[in-house]
Amino acid sequence: MVTIEEALRIVEDQNISLKSETKPLENSLGYALATNTVSPFDVPEFDNSAMDGYALCGLYQEYQLVGEVAAGDSKEILMKDGKAVRIFTGAKVPQNTTAVMMQEKTTVKASTLFLDEMPKSGQNIRKKGGQLTEGQAVFEKGHVLNPPSLALMGSLGLESLDVFSKPRVNIITTGNELVKPGKSKTEGQIYESNSYAIAGALEQFGFKHHQKTQIQDDFEATKTGIKTALESCDVLIISGGISVGDYDFVKQSLEENGVNELFYKVFQKPGKPLYFGRKDNQFVFALPGNPASSLTCFYVYVLPLLQKFSGYETTGLPTYQFPIKHAYENRFGRPSFLKAAVIDGKVEILDGQGSSMIQSMAKGNALAFIDDGEVLKEGDLIKCKLIS
């Protein structure tokens, strides 16, 4: 058995052969860049207006209007002192423009422009190269592309990007008692739910499962199911069958398939019977069968590996400290990840902390960590991993 810290360190220390691919810009959200990016030109490429209004030559309160420039116009206008042109947001400012005055602070009579206040030199002009200059670093390798990143890359004219590939993930659920939702069940059976939670968690963080399989608690079926799943994935996630019961065949089946154990069992609650193994550049997590345990282990251990596999520089859930809303004592005998809700900057530990209870996790937005035997008073800080 290992500690939480040891387990996390083992996951983090894995050397992974990253793969890269070229993806269209519109399909690159959530991917990490595989190369450094520099700007191919100045951004903006030309001085342009920050708003609808009037481009002014000289600093006066009265100008003669001599034309108009719309966004996208390529015509060149050379203004003279005391002249002004109507201009629109994003339009290239004419030569000799001193400032742009927003239209709300102007009055036009015939061809004469009157200003409500004196302009300041350079106001409302976006200068060439004001955001980026040609050759300037934009993003470093490993930057995870978010919507603003895509906007910036698009503004640089890049229609495709070199990114690190995300891992192919397969999911196996085990258990004779499990029945697919929508099917009829008999006494002693339950509806299978863990695969939906795991698939949903994958999608929540920008990953997808390639294959989802349910197998019975039978050694040969388990061994064959694992062999088949490993033929088409980088990461295999198994739910159930990893404890020490008479019908738990996952650990032995992994050994039969050449998977090397990296750790088995973690001193924590929930999720003690957690397995992590490796076969060449493939990884296997065997999660406990209880729903809350399974999902907790995914958030804490599986997600960081998936992100590392994807070339992310920073991995894992964002973690912060918040004051606890009420007194709480850990009486579980192990360091614990607690279902919690962070509301208005304070943490509430929710009812229903059992490893089979998923409703409280569904209503919460965090996993609060409390050490073995730790006693907290109202207002004490508690570490929380935010899950939504």
C-alpha positions in Angstrom: 0.0 0.0 0.0 1.2 3.5 -0.8 0.4 6.9 0.5 -1.5 9.5 -1.6 1.7 11.5 -2.1 3.6 8.4 -3.3 0.8 7.4 -5.7 0.7 10.9 -7.2 4.5 11.0 -7.5 4.5 7.6 -9.3 1.9 8.9 -11.8 3.8 12.1 -12.3 7.1 10.4 -12.8 6.0 8.3 -15.8 8.0 8.9 -18.9 5.6 9.1 -21.8 6.4 9.2 -25.5 4.3 12.0 -26.8 2.8 12.0 -30.3 1.9 15.0 -32.3 -0.5 15.7 -35.2 -1.7 18.6 -37.3 -5.3 19.6 -36.6 -7.5 22.3 -38.2 -7.8 25.4 -36.1 -11.5 24.8 -35.4 -10.8 21.4 -34.0 -7.9 22.3 -31.7 -9.7 23.4 -28.6 -8.2 21.8 -25.5 -5.1 20.5 -27.3 -1.5 21.4 -26.2 0.8 23.0 -28.8 3.6 20.8 -30.0 5.7 23.7 -31.2 6.6 27.2 -30.1 4.6 29.8 -32.0 5.9 33.2 -33.2 4.0 36.0 -34.9 4.5 36.1 -38.6 3.7 39.8 -38.8 2.8 42.8 -36.6 -0.5 42.7 -34.8 -2.3 44.9 -35.7 -0.6 45.2 -39.1 -1.6 48.8 -39.4 -2.8 51.7 -37.2 -6.5 51.3 -36.9 -9.5 52.9 -35.1 -10.6 51.5 -31.8 -14.2 52.8 -32.3 -16.7 54.4 -34.6 -16.0 58.1 -34.9 -13.8 60.5 -36.7 -10.1 60.5 -37.6 -8.6 63.9 -36.9 -5.5 65.7 -38.2 -4.3 68.2 -35.6 -5.8 69.0 -32.2 -8.8 71.3 -32.6 -12.5 71.4 -31.7 -13.6 72.1 -35.2 -12.7 70.2 -38.4 -13.7 70.0 -42.1 -14.9 66.6 -43.2 -13.2 65.3 -46.3 -14.2 61.6 -46.6 -14.9 58.2 -45.0 -13.0 55.0 -44.2 -14.8 51.7 -43.5 -13.3 48.6 -42.0 -11.5 46.7 -44.8 -10.9 49.7 -47.0 -7.5 49.7 -48.6 -7.5 53.2 -50.1 -4.9 55.7 -48.9 -6.0 59.0 -47.6 -3.5 61.7 -46.7 -5.1 64.1 -44.3 -4.1 67.7 -43.9 -4.2 69.9 -40.7 -7.7 70.7 -39.6 -9.3 67.9 -41.7 -11.2 64.9 -40.5 -12.7 61.7 -42.0 -15.6 59.5 -40.8 -14.1 56.2 -39.6 -15.3 52.9 -38.3 -14.0 50.4 -35.8 -11.1 48.4 -37.2 -10.6 50.7 -40.2 -7.1 51.7 -41.1 -6.5 55.3 -40.0 -5.4 57.7 -42.7 -1.8 59.1 -42.8 -1.3 62.1 -40.5 -4.1 61.0 -38.1 -3.5 62.6 -34.7 -6.4 61.0 -32.9 -9.8 59.4 -33.2 -12.8 61.0 -31.5 -15.8 58.7 -30.7 -19.0 59.8 -32.5 -20.9 60.2 -29.3 -18.8 63.2 -28.5 -19.3 65.0 -31.8 -21.8 67.1 -33.8 -21.9 67.4 -37.6 -23.4 70.3 -39.4 -23.1 70.2 -43.2 -19.4 69.3 -43.8 -18.1 70.7 -40.5 -17.3 68.5 -37.4 -17.6 69.9 -33.9 -16.1 68.2 -30.9 -17.6 68.3 -27.4 -14.1 68.1 -25.9 -10.5 68.6 -26.9 -8.9 65.4 -28.2 -5.6 63.9 -26.9 -2.9 62.9 -29.3 -3.1 59.1 -30.0 -6.4 58.5 -28.4 -8.6 55.7 -29.7 -5.8 54.5 -32.1 -4.7 50.9 -32.0 -1.0 51.2 -33.0 0.7 48.9 -35.4 2.4 46.1 -33.5 0.6 47.1 -30.3 -0.2 43.5 -29.4 2.5 41.6 -31.2 5.5 42.4 -33.3 6.8 40.3 -36.2 8.8 37.4 -34.8 7.6 37.9 -31.2 6.8 34.7 -29.2 3.1 34.1 -29.0 2.8 30.7 -27.2 5.3 28.2 -26.0 5.1 24.5 -26.6 2.7 22.9 -24.1 0.3 25.8 -24.1 -3.3 24.4 -23.9 -5.5 26.1 -26.4 -8.5 27.9 -25.0 -11.1 29.9 -27.0 -9.0 33.2 -26.8 -6.0 31.2 -28.0 -7.9 30.0 -31.1 -9.0 33.6 -31.8 -5.3 34.8 -31.6 -4.1 32.0 -33.8 -6.8 32.7 -36.3 -5.8 36.4 -36.3 -2.3 35.2 -37.3 -3.8 33.5 -40.4 -3.0 30.0 -39.1 -5.7 27.5 -40.4 -4.0 24.4 -38.8 -1.8 23.8 -35.7 0.8 21.3 -34.6 -0.5 19.8 -31.4 0.2 16.9 -29.1 -2.2 14.0 -29.7 -4.6 13.0 -26.9 -4.5 9.4 -25.6 -7.0 6.8 -26.9 -9.0 5.7 -23.9 -10.9 2.5 -23.4 -13.3 1.7 -20.6 -14.2 -1.7 -19.1 -16.8 -2.2 -16.4 -16.9 -5.6 -14.5 -19.6 -7.2 -12.5 -22.2 -10.0 -12.8 -24.7 -7.8 -10.9 -24.6 -5.0 -13.5 -27.4 -4.4 -16.0 -27.4 -1.7 -18.7 -29.9 1.2 -18.0 -33.1 0.5 -19.9 -32.9 -3.2 -19.6 -34.9 -5.3 -17.1 -33.2 -6.5 -14.0 -33.8 -9.2 -11.4 -33.5 -9.2 -7.6 -29.8 -8.7 -6.7 -28.9 -6.8 -9.8 -28.2 -3.1 -10.2 -28.0 -0.7 -13.1 -24.5 0.0 -14.4 -23.5 3.6 -13.9 -19.7 3.9 -13.6 -19.0 3.8 -17.3 -21.3 6.8 -17.8 -19.6 8.8 -15.0 -16.1 8.0 -16.4 -17.1 8.8 -20.0 -18.7 12.0 -18.8 -15.6 13.0 -16.8 -13.4 12.3 -19.8 -15.6 14.6 -22.0 -15.7 17.2 -19.3 -12.0 17.7 -19.5 -11.7 17.4 -23.3 -11.1 13.6 -23.7 -13.1 10.9 -25.3 -13.4 7.2 -24.9 -12.7 5.0 -27.9 -14.4 1.9 -26.7 -16.6 0.9 -23.7 -17.1 -2.7 -22.7 -18.9 -4.5 -19.9 -17.7 -8.0 -18.9 -18.8 -10.6 -16.4 -16.9 -11.6 -13.2 -15.1 -14.5 -14.9 -11.4 -14.9 -15.1 -11.2 -15.9 -18.8 -13.7 -13.2 -19.8 -11.8 -10.6 -17.8 -8.4 -11.7 -19.3 -9.8 -11.7 -22.8 -11.6 -8.4 -22.4 -8.4 -6.7 -21.1 -6.3 -8.2 -24.0 -8.8 -6.9 -26.6 -9.0 -3.4 -25.0 -5.2 -3.1 -24.8 -5.0 -3.6 -28.6 -6.7 -0.3 -29.3 -5.8 2.2 -26.5 -3.2 4.2 -24.8 -5.0 4.3 -21.4 -7.3 1.6 -20.1 -9.7 2.4 -17.3 -11.3 -0.5 -15.5 -14.1 -0.1 -13.0 -14.6 -2.9 -10.5 -13.1 -6.3 -9.9 -9.9 -5.0 -8.3 -10.5 -5.8 -4.7 -9.8 -9.1 -3.0 -13.1 -10.9 -3.3 -13.5 -14.4 -4.8 -14.9 -12.8 -8.0 -12.3 -10.1 -8.4 -10.2 -11.2 -11.4 -8.8 -7.9 -12.7 -5.4 -7.8 -11.0 -4.6 -11.4 -12.0 -5.8 -10.8 -15.6 -3.6 -7.7 -15.9 -0.6 -9.7 -14.9 -1.5 -12.4 -17.5 -1.6 -9.6 -20.1 1.9 -8.4 -19.3 0.9 -5.2 -17.4 3.4 -4.3 -14.7 2.0 -3.1 -11.4 3.3 0.3 -10.4 1.1 0.5 -7.3 -1.8 -1.3 -5.8 -3.9 0.1 -2.9 -3.7 3.7 -1.6 -4.0 4.7 2.0 -7.0 6.9 1.5 -10.8 7.1 1.6 -12.6 6.6 -0.7 -10.7 4.5 -3.2 -8.3 2.3 -1.3 -8.3 -0.6 -3.8 -6.8 1.5 -6.7 -4.4 -0.1 -9.2 -2.0 1.6 -11.6 0.1 -0.4 -14.1 2.0 0.0 -17.3 2.8 -2.1 -20.4 5.3 -0.4 -22.6 3.7 3.0 -23.4 0.2 1.9 -22.3 -1.2 2.6 -18.9 -4.0 0.9 -16.9 -6.0 2.3 -14.0 -8.2 -0.2 -12.2 -10.7 1.8 -10.2 -12.9 0.6 -7.3 -16.4 -0.4 -8.2 -18.2 1.9 -5.8 -19.4 5.0 -7.8 -18.0 7.8 -5.6 -14.7 5.9 -5.2 -14.3 5.3 -8.9 -15.0 9.0 -9.8 -12.8 10.3 -7.0 -9.9 8.2 -8.2 -10.4 9.4 -11.7 -10.3 13.1 -10.7 -7.2 12.6 -8.4 -5.1 10.2 -10.4 -6.4 9.4 -13.9 -6.9 13.0 -15.1 -3.3 14.1 -14.4 -1.9 11.2 -16.4 -4.3 11.9 -19.4 -3.2 15.5 -19.3 0.5 14.5 -19.1 -0.1 12.2 -22.0 -1.5 15.2 -24.0 1.6 17.4 -23.4 0.1 19.6 -20.8 2.6 21.6 -18.8 0.3 21.7 -15.7 -1.8 18.7 -14.8 -4.5 17.8 -12.3 -7.5 19.7 -11.0 -7.1 23.3 -9.8 -6.5 23.2 -6.1 -7.1 26.0 -3.6 -7.5 26.5 0.1 -10.8 27.9 1.4 -12.2 28.4 5.0 -14.5 25.7 6.1 -18.1 26.7 6.9 -18.4 24.4 10.0 -16.3 22.3 12.3 -15.3 18.9 11.0 -13.3 15.9 12.3 -11.9 13.1 10.1 -12.9 9.9 11.9 -12.4 7.6 8.9 -9.0 6.4 10.0 -7.4 7.4 6.6 -6.7 10.6 4.8 -9.9 11.4 3.0 -11.3 13.2 -0.1 -14.7 14.5 0.9 -17.6 15.5 -1.3 -17.9 19.2 -0.8 -19.5 22.4 -2.1 -17.6 25.7 -2.3 -20.1 28.5 -2.1 -19.3 32.2 -1.7 -15.6 31.3 -0.9 -16.5 28.8 1.9 -16.5 25.0 2.0 -19.4 22.9 3.2 -18.7 19.2 3.7 -21.8 17.4 2.3 -23.8 14.6 3.8 -23.5 11.2 2.1 -19.8 10.5 2.3 -20.2 6.8 1.7 -18.2 5.4 -1.2 -21.4 4.2 -2.9 -23.2 7.5 -2.6 -23.0 9.6 -5.7 -25.9 12.1 -5.2 -23.8 14.3 -2.8 -21.0 14.4 -5.4 -23.5 15.4 -8.1 -24.6 18.3 -5.9 -21.1 19.4 -5.0 -18.3 21.1 -6.9 -15.2 20.0 -5.0 -13.2 17.3 -3.3 -12.0 18.6 0.1 -8.9 16.9 1.5 -8.6 16.2 5.2 -5.7 14.3 6.8 -6.2 11.3 9.0 -7.5 12.4 12.5 -7.4 16.1 11.5 -9.8 18.3 13.4 -11.0 21.6 11.8 -12.7 24.5 13.4 -15.1 26.8 11.6 -13.0 29.2 9.5 -9.9 26.9 9.3 -8.5 26.5 5.8 -9.1 23.2 4.0 -7.5 22.2 0.6 -10.1 21.6 -2.2 -9.8 20.2 -5.7 -12.4 21.9 -7.8 -14.3 19.5 -10.0 -16.6 21.9 -11.7 
